[in-house]
Amino acid sequence: MRRLVVAAAFITLSRTDAGRSATESALGKVAKDGPPMARQIARLVGGLVGGKADGMAFLQELVP
């Protein structure tokens, strides 16, 4: 659940121009060098942000 909350925070942060670049930078670092589950979440969120998808709607589907 904590990982989903962090993912939602990154998606919310990415809605501004400055936040988007900071989000992409942070997620890129974690996607390369982070622990296995953190890498997966970083790739997922990076894809949602990069594809300009409605990430919050996607994450709502994952929460029971």
N, C-alpha and C positions, 0 to 999 in steps of 0.2 A: 504494500500500500504506500509505503514511503517513496518508492521509486515512481509511482504514478503521480504523487504529489509534486515531486521534483520535476517530472516531465511537464506537468501542467504549469508549473512556475516558469519553466523555460519557454513554453509556448506563449504564455502571457507576456513575458519579457520581450519576446521577438516581435511583438506587434508594433513597436516603435523602430525607427530607423537605427538609432544608436543601439538599442537593445538587440536588434536583429544581428548586427555585426558581432556584438559581444557574445550572443548566444551561439552563433555559428563557430566562433573562435573557441569557446569553452567546450562545446560538444565535439569539435574536431580533435581536441587534445585528449579528451576522455575516450573517444572512439578508437584512438590508436594505442593509448597506453594504460587505460583503466582496467579495473577488474572485469571479468567476463560478463557479469550481468549489467554492470554500468556501461560497458561497450555496447551491448544490445539496446539498452534504453537510449543511449546517445545516438545510435544509428537510426532508431525508430523516430525519435524526435527531430533529428536532423532531416530526415526524409519528409516529415510532415511540414517542417518549417520551409525547407527548400522547395517543396512542391506547392506551397501556399494552400495547403489543405486545411480544412476545419479541424484542427487538432483537438480542440476541446470536445467536440462532438464524438470524435473517435475515442478519446479517453473515457468519456461517459459510458460508452458501450462496454468497456473493460471493468468498470466498477460494479460490483454486485449490488 
